[in-house]
Amino acid sequence: MPYAGDNDLYYEDSGHGPALVFIPGFGGVGSFWQRQVEFFSRSHRVIAIDQRGAGASARTRGAYSIGQMTDDVRSVMDHAGIDVATLVGHSTGGAIAQTLAVEQPTRVAALVLSSTWCAPGNYFRRVFEFRRSLLELGATELFHKAGVFFRYPPDYAEAHDASFDGGGAVDIDITIARIDAILNADMSAISPRVAAPTLVLAARDDTLIPQYMSDELAERIPGADYIVLDRGGHFLPETRGEDYNAALAGFFRQLSGATQRPATQELAR
């Protein structure tokens, strides 16, 4: 699969049709979107990006920022020959997607923003400062263990416990730089300027980006549709893959004029 830009940005490119660009969250790896890539590549051209410092992309040193990561997404689109795409951003990826939609609106057909934020807030700051402190102490094993609590609801974590063993190596300096970028990512001036049709997705039991943060985001983006899942934790695309894909597919049908639905929904399944 190809690499784009001076920073050796790796991306997966599959399927044919209207372009969907999937932007992952803090972990930064495109494989996070496995269930979405499998589903939507049947009807779309799907791009899944490894962000700089993550996955198969180059391990860039120094400061990180949302603006920098936004430029990286633009570089991938340029390299892939994509003029206009729908952006699907989860968590950190949602901040990146908002930024690109405001900076280059002609390149963004629509947005899906899941488990992401407008203004960081005090709880958000304390969570990420805690995670950063574990890295500063060199406690990478505890960093992995703590991540389970923030990503998954308890019942899902219980059922998938074996998959959490052996979290893998952590590049402490890069991960701290990525946390600092997140802590500095206040989107409150950006969100009201998003003009593209937007779907905001959230889960009521998300403990990393609590629902009230998605409530605020959906309120600030003009005309945004809003779907709240009754459960699923922070990693909705993984834990509620079928429902997540169905929500996206319904939004895409609405954009094409095939269906109509209320702007706000709450799904309990």
C-alpha atoms as an extended CHARMM CRD file, in Angstrom:
* protein
*
       269  EXT
         1         1  MET       CA              0.0000000000        0.0000000000        0.0000000000  PROA      1               0.0000000000
         2         2  PRO       CA              1.1860000000        3.5660000000       -0.6700000000  PROA      2               0.0000000000
         3         3  TYR       CA              2.9770000000        6.1730000000        1.3830000000  PROA      3               0.0000000000
         4         4  ALA       CA              2.2800000000        9.9070000000        1.0730000000  PROA      4               0.0000000000
         5         5  GLY       CA              4.1350000000       13.0960000000        1.9330000000  PROA      5               0.0000000000
         6         6  ASP       CA              7.5670000000       13.8710000000        3.3210000000  PROA      6               0.0000000000
         7         7  ASN       CA              6.6520000000       12.1570000000        6.5900000000  PROA      7               0.0000000000
         8         8  ASP       CA              6.0710000000        8.7440000000        4.9800000000  PROA      8               0.0000000000
         9         9  LEU       CA              2.3710000000        8.6040000000        5.8110000000  PROA      9               0.0000000000
        10        10  TYR       CA              1.0250000000        5.1090000000        5.2990000000  PROA      10              0.0000000000
        11        11  TYR       CA             -2.5370000000        4.5210000000        4.1760000000  PROA      11              0.0000000000
        12        12  GLU       CA             -4.7150000000        1.6550000000        2.9920000000  PROA      12              0.0000000000
        13        13  ASP       CA             -6.6970000000        2.2120000000       -0.2030000000  PROA      13              0.0000000000
        14        14  SER       CA             -9.5320000000       -0.1650000000       -1.0840000000  PROA      14              0.0000000000
        15        15  GLY       CA            -12.8010000000       -0.2830000000       -2.9930000000  PROA      15              0.0000000000
        16        16  HSD       CA            -14.3150000000        1.9560000000       -5.6420000000  PROA      16              0.0000000000
        17        17  GLY       CA            -16.8590000000        4.7430000000       -5.5950000000  PROA      17              0.0000000000
        18        18  PRO       CA            -17.2940000000        7.9840000000       -3.6340000000  PROA      18              0.0000000000
        19        19  ALA       CA            -14.2870000000        8.5710000000       -1.3940000000  PROA      19              0.0000000000
        20        20  LEU       CA            -14.4260000000        7.9790000000        2.3650000000  PROA      20              0.0000000000
        21        21  VAL       CA            -11.3770000000        8.9510000000        4.4180000000  PROA      21              0.0000000000
        22        22  PHE       CA            -11.2470000000        7.3130000000        7.8570000000  PROA      22              0.0000000000
        23        23  ILE       CA             -9.1420000000        9.2010000000       10.4220000000  PROA      23              0.0000000000
        24        24  PRO       CA             -8.3610000000        7.2950000000       13.6420000000  PROA      24              0.0000000000
        25        25  GLY       CA             -8.2150000000        8.6060000000       17.1790000000  PROA      25              0.0000000000
        26        26  PHE       CA             -5.3620000000        8.8560000000       19.6640000000  PROA      26              0.0000000000
        27        27  GLY       CA             -3.9050000000        5.4430000000       18.7890000000  PROA      27              0.0000000000
        28        28  GLY       CA             -3.4330000000        6.7170000000       15.2620000000  PROA      28              0.0000000000
        29        29  VAL       CA             -3.6420000000        3.4190000000       13.3470000000  PROA      29              0.0000000000
        30        30  GLY       CA             -5.9060000000        2.8710000000       10.3660000000  PROA      30              0.0000000000
        31        31  SER       CA             -6.5300000000       -0.7520000000       11.3550000000  PROA      31              0.0000000000
        32        32  PHE       CA             -8.8500000000        0.6480000000       14.0400000000  PROA      32              0.0000000000
        33        33  TRP       CA            -11.3770000000        0.9690000000       11.2080000000  PROA      33              0.0000000000
        34        34  GLN       CA            -11.2500000000       -2.6740000000       10.1230000000  PROA      34              0.0000000000
        35        35  ARG       CA            -15.0040000000       -3.2900000000       10.4120000000  PROA      35              0.0000000000
        36        36  GLN       CA            -15.8040000000       -0.0700000000        8.5720000000  PROA      36              0.0000000000
        37        37  VAL       CA            -13.2870000000       -0.7070000000        5.7870000000  PROA      37              0.0000000000
        38        38  GLU       CA            -14.6980000000       -4.1830000000        5.1670000000  PROA      38              0.0000000000
        39        39  PHE       CA            -18.2650000000       -2.8540000000        5.0420000000  PROA      39              0.0000000000
        40        40  PHE       CA            -17.9090000000        0.3810000000        3.0860000000  PROA      40              0.0000000000
        41        41  SER       CA            -15.3050000000       -0.7390000000        0.5390000000  PROA      41              0.0000000000
        42        42  ARG       CA            -18.1480000000       -2.6360000000       -1.1540000000  PROA      42              0.0000000000
        43        43  SER       CA            -19.6770000000        0.6750000000       -2.2360000000  PROA      43              0.0000000000
        44        44  HSD       CA            -16.9920000000        3.3300000000       -1.7240000000  PROA      44              0.0000000000
        45        45  ARG       CA            -13.3450000000        4.0270000000       -2.2100000000  PROA      45              0.0000000000
        46        46  VAL       CA            -12.0530000000        3.7940000000        1.3540000000  PROA      46              0.0000000000
        47        47  ILE       CA             -8.8600000000        5.3630000000        2.6700000000  PROA      47              0.0000000000
        48        48  ALA       CA             -7.6780000000        4.4290000000        6.1810000000  PROA      48              0.0000000000
        49        49  ILE       CA             -4.7350000000        6.4490000000        7.4570000000  PROA      49              0.0000000000
        50        50  ASP       CA             -1.9070000000        5.6940000000        9.8730000000  PROA      50              0.0000000000
        51        51  GLN       CA             -1.1430000000        9.0530000000       11.4570000000  PROA      51              0.0000000000
        52        52  ARG       CA              2.4230000000       10.2740000000       11.8060000000  PROA      52              0.0000000000
        53        53  GLY       CA              4.1660000000        8.5250000000       14.6680000000  PROA      53              0.0000000000
        54        54  ALA       CA              1.7630000000        5.5670000000       14.5390000000  PROA      54              0.0000000000
        55        55  GLY       CA              1.4000000000        2.2590000000       12.7360000000  PROA      55              0.0000000000
        56        56  ALA       CA              3.4770000000        1.9940000000        9.5670000000  PROA      56              0.0000000000
        57        57  SER       CA              3.9700000000        5.7540000000        9.2120000000  PROA      57              0.0000000000
        58        58  ALA       CA              7.2850000000        7.3980000000       10.0270000000  PROA      58              0.0000000000
        59        59  ARG       CA              8.2060000000        7.9860000000       13.6720000000  PROA      59              0.0000000000
        60        60  THR       CA              8.4370000000       11.7630000000       13.4570000000  PROA      60              0.0000000000
        61        61  ARG       CA             10.1050000000       13.4130000000       16.4560000000  PROA      61              0.0000000000
        62        62  GLY       CA              9.3340000000       16.8120000000       17.9620000000  PROA      62              0.0000000000
        63        63  ALA       CA              6.1050000000       18.6340000000       18.6750000000  PROA      63              0.0000000000
        64        64  TYR       CA              2.7980000000       17.4020000000       17.2930000000  PROA      64              0.0000000000
        65        65  SER       CA             -0.3660000000       19.4040000000       16.6430000000  PROA      65              0.0000000000
        66        66  ILE       CA             -3.8440000000       18.9880000000       15.2080000000  PROA      66              0.0000000000
        67        67  GLY       CA             -2.9240000000       21.4380000000       12.4540000000  PROA      67              0.0000000000
        68        68  GLN       CA              0.0490000000       19.2840000000       11.4920000000  PROA      68              0.0000000000
        69        69  MET       CA             -2.0770000000       16.1310000000       11.4710000000  PROA      69              0.0000000000
        70        70  THR       CA             -4.6530000000       17.9370000000        9.3280000000  PROA      70              0.0000000000
        71        71  ASP       CA             -1.9520000000       18.7440000000        6.7820000000  PROA      71              0.0000000000
        72        72  ASP       CA             -1.0720000000       15.0450000000        6.7910000000  PROA      72              0.0000000000
        73        73  VAL       CA             -4.6340000000       14.0500000000        5.8600000000  PROA      73              0.0000000000
        74        74  ARG       CA             -4.5490000000       16.5980000000        3.0590000000  PROA      74              0.0000000000
        75        75  SER       CA             -1.2510000000       15.0990000000        1.8510000000  PROA      75              0.0000000000
        76        76  VAL       CA             -2.7860000000       11.6320000000        1.7730000000  PROA      76              0.0000000000
        77        77  MET       CA             -5.7770000000       12.8970000000       -0.2120000000  PROA      77              0.0000000000
        78        78  ASP       CA             -3.4440000000       14.6310000000       -2.6610000000  PROA      78              0.0000000000
        79        79  HSD       CA             -1.2860000000       11.5400000000       -3.0670000000  PROA      79              0.0000000000
        80        80  ALA       CA             -4.3650000000        9.3480000000       -3.5830000000  PROA      80              0.0000000000
        81        81  GLY       CA             -5.7400000000       11.7780000000       -6.1790000000  PROA      81              0.0000000000
        82        82  ILE       CA             -8.8550000000       12.5370000000       -4.1400000000  PROA      82              0.0000000000
        83        83  ASP       CA            -10.2440000000       16.0300000000       -4.6470000000  PROA      83              0.0000000000
        84        84  VAL       CA            -13.3540000000       15.6570000000       -2.4700000000  PROA      84              0.0000000000
        85        85  ALA       CA            -14.1420000000       13.1110000000        0.2390000000  PROA      85              0.0000000000
        86        86  THR       CA            -16.4090000000       12.4220000000        3.1640000000  PROA      86              0.0000000000
        87        87  LEU       CA            -14.2830000000       12.4200000000        6.3090000000  PROA      87              0.0000000000
        88        88  VAL       CA            -14.9810000000       10.0160000000        9.1700000000  PROA      88              0.0000000000
        89        89  GLY       CA            -13.0650000000       11.0810000000       12.2750000000  PROA      89              0.0000000000
        90        90  HSD       CA            -13.1000000000        9.3490000000       15.6340000000  PROA      90              0.0000000000
        91        91  SER       CA            -11.9280000000       11.1410000000       18.8020000000  PROA      91              0.0000000000
        92        92  THR       CA             -8.6730000000       12.8940000000       17.8110000000  PROA      92              0.0000000000
        93        93  GLY       CA             -9.6050000000       12.1390000000       14.2120000000  PROA      93              0.0000000000
        94        94  GLY       CA            -12.7630000000       14.1770000000       14.7180000000  PROA      94              0.0000000000
        95        95  ALA       CA            -10.7380000000       17.2420000000       15.6860000000  PROA      95              0.0000000000
        96        96  ILE       CA             -8.6400000000       16.7520000000       12.5400000000  PROA      96              0.0000000000
        97        97  ALA       CA            -11.7370000000       16.3380000000       10.3620000000  PROA      97              0.0000000000
        98        98  GLN       CA            -13.3180000000       19.5190000000       11.7280000000  PROA      98              0.0000000000
        99        99  THR       CA            -10.1430000000       21.4620000000       11.0200000000  PROA      99              0.0000000000
       100       100  LEU       CA             -9.8750000000       20.2720000000        7.4270000000  PROA      100             0.0000000000
       101       101  ALA       CA            -13.5750000000       20.9590000000        6.8200000000  PROA      101             0.0000000000
       102       102  VAL       CA            -13.1020000000       24.5780000000        7.8770000000  PROA      102             0.0000000000
       103       103  GLU       CA             -9.7190000000       25.1560000000        6.2330000000  PROA      103             0.0000000000
       104       104  GLN       CA            -10.6160000000       23.5500000000        2.8910000000  PROA      104             0.0000000000
       105       105  PRO       CA            -14.4090000000       23.2510000000        2.6840000000  PROA      105             0.0000000000
       106       106  THR       CA            -14.4190000000       22.4990000000       -1.0380000000  PROA      106             0.0000000000
       107       107  ARG       CA            -12.5920000000       19.2350000000       -0.3660000000  PROA      107             0.0000000000
       108       108  VAL       CA            -15.0140000000       17.9320000000        2.2670000000  PROA      108             0.0000000000
       109       109  ALA       CA            -18.3610000000       16.5890000000        1.0680000000  PROA      109             0.0000000000
       110       110  ALA       CA            -19.5840000000       15.6020000000        4.5370000000  PROA      110             0.0000000000
       111       111  LEU       CA            -18.3690000000       14.7520000000        8.0270000000  PROA      111             0.0000000000
       112       112  VAL       CA            -18.9500000000       11.9570000000       10.4990000000  PROA      112             0.0000000000
       113       113  LEU       CA            -17.6000000000       12.8610000000       13.9500000000  PROA      113             0.0000000000
       114       114  SER       CA            -17.7160000000       10.1540000000       16.5870000000  PROA      114             0.0000000000
       115       115  SER       CA            -16.7460000000       10.3470000000       20.2520000000  PROA      115             0.0000000000
       116       116  THR       CA            -14.9940000000       13.6560000000       19.7410000000  PROA      116             0.0000000000
       117       117  TRP       CA            -15.0970000000       17.1300000000       21.1820000000  PROA      117             0.0000000000
       118       118  CYS       CA            -15.5480000000       20.8380000000       20.7730000000  PROA      118             0.0000000000
       119       119  ALA       CA            -13.9300000000       22.2330000000       23.9250000000  PROA      119             0.0000000000
       120       120  PRO       CA            -11.5910000000       19.9420000000       25.9070000000  PROA      120             0.0000000000
       121       121  GLY       CA            -12.8340000000       20.7430000000       29.4310000000  PROA      121             0.0000000000
       122       122  ASN       CA            -11.4710000000       19.9350000000       32.8810000000  PROA      122             0.0000000000
       123       123  TYR       CA            -12.3360000000       16.2260000000       32.9860000000  PROA      123             0.0000000000
       124       124  PHE       CA            -10.7600000000       15.7200000000       29.5730000000  PROA      124             0.0000000000
       125       125  ARG       CA             -7.6070000000       17.5090000000       30.7080000000  PROA      125             0.0000000000
       126       126  ARG       CA             -7.2830000000       15.4310000000       33.8780000000  PROA      126             0.0000000000
       127       127  VAL       CA             -7.7400000000       12.1450000000       32.0100000000  PROA      127             0.0000000000
       128       128  PHE       CA             -5.0210000000       12.8930000000       29.4830000000  PROA      128             0.0000000000
       129       129  GLU       CA             -2.6930000000       14.3970000000       32.0650000000  PROA      129             0.0000000000
       130       130  PHE       CA             -3.0660000000       11.1720000000       34.0480000000  PROA      130             0.0000000000
       131       131  ARG       CA             -2.2360000000        9.0800000000       30.9880000000  PROA      131             0.0000000000
       132       132  ARG       CA              0.7510000000       11.3200000000       30.2380000000  PROA      132             0.0000000000
       133       133  SER       CA              2.0120000000       11.0020000000       33.8250000000  PROA      133             0.0000000000
       134       134  LEU       CA              2.1240000000        7.2070000000       33.4720000000  PROA      134             0.0000000000
       135       135  LEU       CA              4.3760000000        7.6220000000       30.4460000000  PROA      135             0.0000000000
       136       136  GLU       CA              6.5680000000       10.1750000000       32.1900000000  PROA      136             0.0000000000
       137       137  LEU       CA              7.0920000000        7.5720000000       34.9200000000  PROA      137             0.0000000000
       138       138  GLY       CA              7.9560000000        4.9660000000       32.3030000000  PROA      138             0.0000000000
       139       139  ALA       CA              4.9730000000        2.8530000000       33.3920000000  PROA      139             0.0000000000
       140       140  THR       CA              3.9990000000        1.6650000000       29.9090000000  PROA      140             0.0000000000
       141       141  GLU       CA              2.3130000000       -1.5020000000       31.1890000000  PROA      141             0.0000000000
       142       142  LEU       CA              0.0650000000        0.5890000000       33.4380000000  PROA      142             0.0000000000
       143       143  PHE       CA             -0.5600000000        2.9310000000       30.5110000000  PROA      143             0.0000000000
       144       144  HSD       CA             -1.9120000000       -0.0300000000       28.5160000000  PROA      144             0.0000000000
       145       145  LYS       CA             -4.0100000000       -1.2760000000       31.4380000000  PROA      145             0.0000000000
       146       146  ALA       CA             -5.5140000000        2.1470000000       32.0630000000  PROA      146             0.0000000000
       147       147  GLY       CA             -6.4070000000        2.4150000000       28.3870000000  PROA      147             0.0000000000
       148       148  VAL       CA             -8.8060000000       -0.5210000000       28.7100000000  PROA      148             0.0000000000
       149       149  PHE       CA            -10.8930000000        1.3860000000       31.2730000000  PROA      149             0.0000000000
       150       150  PHE       CA            -11.2360000000        4.4210000000       29.0280000000  PROA      150             0.0000000000
       151       151  ARG       CA            -11.8820000000        2.6110000000       25.7420000000  PROA      151             0.0000000000
       152       152  TYR       CA            -14.3740000000       -0.1160000000       26.5950000000  PROA      152             0.0000000000
       153       153  PRO       CA            -17.5310000000       -0.6100000000       28.6670000000  PROA      153             0.0000000000
       154       154  PRO       CA            -17.0820000000       -3.1470000000       31.4860000000  PROA      154             0.0000000000
       155       155  ASP       CA            -19.1890000000       -5.9090000000       29.9340000000  PROA      155             0.0000000000
       156       156  TYR       CA            -17.2560000000       -5.7220000000       26.6570000000  PROA      156             0.0000000000
       157       157  ALA       CA            -13.9180000000       -5.6830000000       28.4840000000  PROA      157             0.0000000000
       158       158  GLU       CA            -14.9880000000       -8.7070000000       30.5210000000  PROA      158             0.0000000000
       159       159  ALA       CA            -15.8690000000      -10.6970000000       27.4210000000  PROA      159             0.0000000000
       160       160  HSD       CA            -12.7000000000       -9.7550000000       25.5370000000  PROA      160             0.0000000000
       161       161  ASP       CA            -10.1990000000       -9.8470000000       28.3930000000  PROA      161             0.0000000000
       162       162  ALA       CA             -7.6580000000      -12.0860000000       26.6370000000  PROA      162             0.0000000000
       163       163  SER       CA             -7.2550000000       -9.5740000000       23.7860000000  PROA      163             0.0000000000
       164       164  PHE       CA             -5.8870000000       -6.9410000000       26.1690000000  PROA      164             0.0000000000
       165       165  ASP       CA             -2.7820000000       -8.9110000000       27.1590000000  PROA      165             0.0000000000
       166       166  GLY       CA              0.5330000000       -7.6780000000       25.7670000000  PROA      166             0.0000000000
       167       167  GLY       CA             -0.2720000000       -4.1430000000       24.6880000000  PROA      167             0.0000000000
       168       168  GLY       CA              2.9440000000       -3.7980000000       22.7110000000  PROA      168             0.0000000000
       169       169  ALA       CA              5.8270000000       -1.3580000000       22.7560000000  PROA      169             0.0000000000
       170       170  VAL       CA              5.1440000000        2.3200000000       23.4000000000  PROA      170             0.0000000000
       171       171  ASP       CA              7.2960000000        5.1280000000       22.0290000000  PROA      171             0.0000000000
       172       172  ILE       CA              7.0800000000        7.3260000000       25.1070000000  PROA      172             0.0000000000
       173       173  ASP       CA              8.3130000000       10.5650000000       23.5440000000  PROA      173             0.0000000000
       174       174  ILE       CA              5.9840000000       10.3840000000       20.5390000000  PROA      174             0.0000000000
       175       175  THR       CA              2.9920000000        9.3380000000       22.6260000000  PROA      175             0.0000000000
       176       176  ILE       CA              3.5540000000       12.2350000000       25.0370000000  PROA      176             0.0000000000
       177       177  ALA       CA              3.8380000000       14.5960000000       22.0570000000  PROA      177             0.0000000000
       178       178  ARG       CA              0.5260000000       13.2790000000       20.7310000000  PROA      178             0.0000000000
       179       179  ILE       CA             -1.1100000000       13.7720000000       24.1460000000  PROA      179             0.0000000000
       180       180  ASP       CA              0.1670000000       17.3470000000       24.2530000000  PROA      180             0.0000000000
       181       181  ALA       CA             -1.3690000000       17.9530000000       20.8230000000  PROA      181             0.0000000000
       182       182  ILE       CA             -4.7150000000       16.6990000000       22.1090000000  PROA      182             0.0000000000
       183       183  LEU       CA             -4.5670000000       18.8190000000       25.2450000000  PROA      183             0.0000000000
       184       184  ASN       CA             -4.0260000000       21.8900000000       23.0530000000  PROA      184             0.0000000000
       185       185  ALA       CA             -6.8620000000       21.0090000000       20.6700000000  PROA      185             0.0000000000
       186       186  ASP       CA             -9.6380000000       23.4490000000       21.5390000000  PROA      186             0.0000000000
       187       187  MET       CA            -12.0970000000       23.2780000000       18.6430000000  PROA      187             0.0000000000
       188       188  SER       CA            -14.6490000000       25.7380000000       20.0600000000  PROA      188             0.0000000000
       189       189  ALA       CA            -13.7600000000       28.4160000000       17.4770000000  PROA      189             0.0000000000
       190       190  ILE       CA            -13.7130000000       25.8720000000       14.6390000000  PROA      190             0.0000000000
       191       191  SER       CA            -16.8850000000       23.8590000000       15.2090000000  PROA      191             0.0000000000
       192       192  PRO       CA            -19.4480000000       26.6190000000       14.4680000000  PROA      192             0.0000000000
       193       193  ARG       CA            -17.7100000000       27.2530000000       11.1310000000  PROA      193             0.0000000000
       194       194  VAL       CA            -18.2290000000       23.7110000000        9.8360000000  PROA      194             0.0000000000
       195       195  ALA       CA            -20.4530000000       24.0300000000        6.7630000000  PROA      195             0.0000000000
       196       196  ALA       CA            -20.4240000000       20.4490000000        5.4800000000  PROA      196             0.0000000000
       197       197  PRO       CA            -23.3390000000       18.1420000000        6.3270000000  PROA      197             0.0000000000
       198       198  THR       CA            -22.3680000000       16.5040000000        9.6110000000  PROA      198             0.0000000000
       199       199  LEU       CA            -23.3290000000       13.4740000000       11.6520000000  PROA      199             0.0000000000
       200       200  VAL       CA            -22.2000000000       13.4130000000       15.2870000000  PROA      200             0.0000000000
       201       201  LEU       CA            -22.1180000000       10.0160000000       17.0170000000  PROA      201             0.0000000000
       202       202  ALA       CA            -21.7380000000        9.3340000000       20.7340000000  PROA      202             0.0000000000
       203       203  ALA       CA            -22.2510000000        6.6680000000       23.3910000000  PROA      203             0.0000000000
       204       204  ARG       CA            -23.9280000000        7.3390000000       26.7080000000  PROA      204             0.0000000000
       205       205  ASP       CA            -21.3080000000        5.2720000000       28.5680000000  PROA      205             0.0000000000
       206       206  ASP       CA            -18.1840000000        6.7920000000       26.9910000000  PROA      206             0.0000000000
       207       207  THR       CA            -15.8200000000        7.6250000000       29.8730000000  PROA      207             0.0000000000
       208       208  LEU       CA            -13.0320000000        9.1220000000       27.7650000000  PROA      208             0.0000000000
       209       209  ILE       CA            -15.1160000000       11.6000000000       25.7630000000  PROA      209             0.0000000000
       210       210  PRO       CA            -18.3260000000       11.7410000000       27.8240000000  PROA      210             0.0000000000
       211       211  GLN       CA            -21.6290000000       12.2980000000       26.0670000000  PROA      211             0.0000000000
       212       212  TYR       CA            -21.9200000000       15.9040000000       27.2290000000  PROA      212             0.0000000000
       213       213  MET       CA            -18.9150000000       16.7550000000       25.0470000000  PROA      213             0.0000000000
       214       214  SER       CA            -20.6730000000       15.3230000000       21.9870000000  PROA      214             0.0000000000
       215       215  ASP       CA            -23.8630000000       17.1500000000       23.0220000000  PROA      215             0.0000000000
       216       216  GLU       CA            -21.9640000000       20.4280000000       22.8770000000  PROA      216             0.0000000000
       217       217  LEU       CA            -20.3440000000       19.5660000000       19.5530000000  PROA      217             0.0000000000
       218       218  ALA       CA            -23.6570000000       18.6510000000       17.9220000000  PROA      218             0.0000000000
       219       219  GLU       CA            -25.1880000000       21.8870000000       19.1840000000  PROA      219             0.0000000000
       220       220  ARG       CA            -22.3470000000       24.0440000000       17.8640000000  PROA      220             0.0000000000
       221       221  ILE       CA            -22.1620000000       22.6110000000       14.3340000000  PROA      221             0.0000000000
       222       222  PRO       CA            -24.9540000000       24.1770000000       12.2790000000  PROA      222             0.0000000000
       223       223  GLY       CA            -27.5780000000       21.6300000000       11.2410000000  PROA      223             0.0000000000
       224       224  ALA       CA            -25.6850000000       18.6120000000       12.5590000000  PROA      224             0.0000000000
       225       225  ASP       CA            -27.4980000000       15.2960000000       12.8610000000  PROA      225             0.0000000000
       226       226  TYR       CA            -26.8870000000       13.5600000000       16.1770000000  PROA      226             0.0000000000
       227       227  ILE       CA            -27.1150000000        9.8810000000       17.1350000000  PROA      227             0.0000000000
       228       228  VAL       CA            -26.4970000000        8.6280000000       20.6750000000  PROA      228             0.0000000000
       229       229  LEU       CA            -25.9880000000        4.9100000000       21.2200000000  PROA      229             0.0000000000
       230       230  ASP       CA            -27.1480000000        3.6370000000       24.5900000000  PROA      230             0.0000000000
       231       231  ARG       CA            -23.8330000000        1.8260000000       25.1770000000  PROA      231             0.0000000000
       232       232  GLY       CA            -20.5180000000        0.9670000000       23.5380000000  PROA      232             0.0000000000
       233       233  GLY       CA            -17.9160000000        3.0090000000       25.3920000000  PROA      233             0.0000000000
       234       234  HSD       CA            -15.3540000000        5.0990000000       23.5830000000  PROA      234             0.0000000000
       235       235  PHE       CA            -14.4700000000        2.5760000000       20.8700000000  PROA      235             0.0000000000
       236       236  LEU       CA            -17.8690000000        2.5880000000       19.1650000000  PROA      236             0.0000000000
       237       237  PRO       CA            -16.6060000000        1.5610000000       15.7170000000  PROA      237             0.0000000000
       238       238  GLU       CA            -15.2560000000       -1.6220000000       17.3140000000  PROA      238             0.0000000000
       239       239  THR       CA            -17.7370000000       -2.4340000000       20.0680000000  PROA      239             0.0000000000
       240       240  ARG       CA            -20.8810000000       -1.4900000000       18.1010000000  PROA      240             0.0000000000
       241       241  GLY       CA            -19.5580000000       -2.0240000000       14.5930000000  PROA      241             0.0000000000
       242       242  GLU       CA            -22.8420000000       -3.0530000000       12.9680000000  PROA      242             0.0000000000
       243       243  ASP       CA            -24.8080000000       -0.1960000000       14.5180000000  PROA      243             0.0000000000
       244       244  TYR       CA            -22.0120000000        2.2600000000       13.7480000000  PROA      244             0.0000000000
       245       245  ASN       CA            -21.9240000000        1.1880000000       10.1040000000  PROA      245             0.0000000000
       246       246  ALA       CA            -25.7160000000        1.3420000000        9.8840000000  PROA      246             0.0000000000
       247       247  ALA       CA            -25.7050000000        4.8980000000       11.2580000000  PROA      247             0.0000000000
       248       248  LEU       CA            -23.1350000000        5.9830000000        8.6730000000  PROA      248             0.0000000000
       249       249  ALA       CA            -24.9510000000        4.2320000000        5.8450000000  PROA      249             0.0000000000
       250       250  GLY       CA            -28.2190000000        5.9120000000        6.8360000000  PROA      250             0.0000000000
       251       251  PHE       CA            -26.5370000000        9.3050000000        6.9040000000  PROA      251             0.0000000000
       252       252  PHE       CA            -25.0420000000        8.7160000000        3.4570000000  PROA      252             0.0000000000
       253       253  ARG       CA            -28.4560000000        7.7040000000        2.0870000000  PROA      253             0.0000000000
       254       254  GLN       CA            -29.9490000000       10.8510000000        3.5610000000  PROA      254             0.0000000000
       255       255  LEU       CA            -27.3260000000       12.9570000000        1.8160000000  PROA      255             0.0000000000
       256       256  SER       CA            -28.2400000000       11.3390000000       -1.4950000000  PROA      256             0.0000000000
       257       257  GLY       CA            -31.9120000000       12.1710000000       -0.8680000000  PROA      257             0.0000000000
       258       258  ALA       CA            -33.0090000000        8.5610000000       -0.5330000000  PROA      258             0.0000000000
       259       259  THR       CA            -34.2800000000        8.8410000000        3.0540000000  PROA      259             0.0000000000
       260       260  GLN       CA            -35.3350000000       11.3380000000        5.6430000000  PROA      260             0.0000000000
       261       261  ARG       CA            -34.9330000000       10.9730000000        9.4070000000  PROA      261             0.0000000000
       262       262  PRO       CA            -34.9750000000       13.1250000000       12.5270000000  PROA      262             0.0000000000
       263       263  ALA       CA            -31.8690000000       15.1570000000       13.2920000000  PROA      263             0.0000000000
       264       264  THR       CA            -31.4100000000       13.5610000000       16.7130000000  PROA      264             0.0000000000
       265       265  GLN       CA            -31.7810000000        9.8870000000       17.5380000000  PROA      265             0.0000000000
       266       266  GLU       CA            -31.0680000000        7.6340000000       20.4530000000  PROA      266             0.0000000000
       267       267  LEU       CA            -30.4000000000        3.9880000000       19.6830000000  PROA      267             0.0000000000
       268       268  ALA       CA            -30.8730000000        1.3470000000       22.3820000000  PROA      268             0.0000000000
       269       269  ARG       CA            -29.9970000000       -2.1100000000       21.1310000000  PROA      269             0.0000000000
